[in-house]
Amino acid sequence: MSFRTPLGRARGLGTARLGTGHWLAQRITAVALVPLSLWFVMSVMIYMRADYVTVSIWLHSSVVSVLLVLLLGTLYYHAYLGLQMVIEDYVHDEWLKVSSLMLTKFICVLLAATGIFAILRVAFGG
Amino acid sequence: METDYRPLSPHIGIYRWQITMIMSILHRLTGVWLSLGTLVLIYWLIAIAAGPDTYAGAQMLFGGWIGQILIWTWAFSFFYHLCNGIRHLFWDAGQGFEIRTFYISGYSVWIISTALTVLAILFVYLFGGHP
């Protein structure tokens, strides 16, 4: 049974029915980020002022590389979902909204890819 | 059928400021600020991949007082967003909606995230970089 008015249906301006997916993805990435980000922040606290050799040996380890790749993927997914919500709430001009959403998505994917490339380069002995 | 000029619900301008709304706004602000902070994280990873000279340049930038202040604002934002995020996950599970619990969890987030930031600063200056 549909509660939408005939006019609403004709205009096609209702919900896109994608809200639940967005909500769930935001929670799932949040739960995954609790251990991943805590591990990363503690590692940064240990290696923040370390010399080059110490840091590159740390980054060279397989476990660290895998965890960092997972962190970046989850982090940028979560960041995009959050930024998307902020943009959708505060930017009301349709053109500006759609273009800033697209730009934000491109930047998130670009940064994730760049970071993952840097990690793999060290991991595979660059 | 006119639908564009209906009265809107009262906006934030008429409400008395209270901790619950400040914390909600700060959750978004710290989220946006942390998103910007990931740029520094990517720069750090690139600097390690690029070699000792680039890494030394990055260490100089992070070691300066502007770099240090920025890093500690990101640290506080991280701990705040983490603690308040966990508070949000409890709400999503249907827990903690009593007014008293609401305030207790709110003040706990402030206390725990401030304490964790201070502890992190102390740890880095006392033990960081000397594993």
Interface residues (C-beta under 8 A of the other chain):
Chain A: L7 R27 A30 V31 V34 S37 L38 V41 M45 I46 Y47 M48 R49 A50 D51 Y52 T54 V55 S56 L59 L68 L75 Y76 A79 G82 L83 V86 L111 T114 G115 F117 A118 I119 R121 V122 G126
Chain B: M1 R28 G31 V32 L34 S35 T38 L39 L41 I42 L45 I46 I48 A49 G51 P52 Y55 A56 Q59 F62 G63 I71 A75 F78 L82 G85 I86 H88 L89 D92 A120 F123 V124 F127 G128 G129 H130 P131
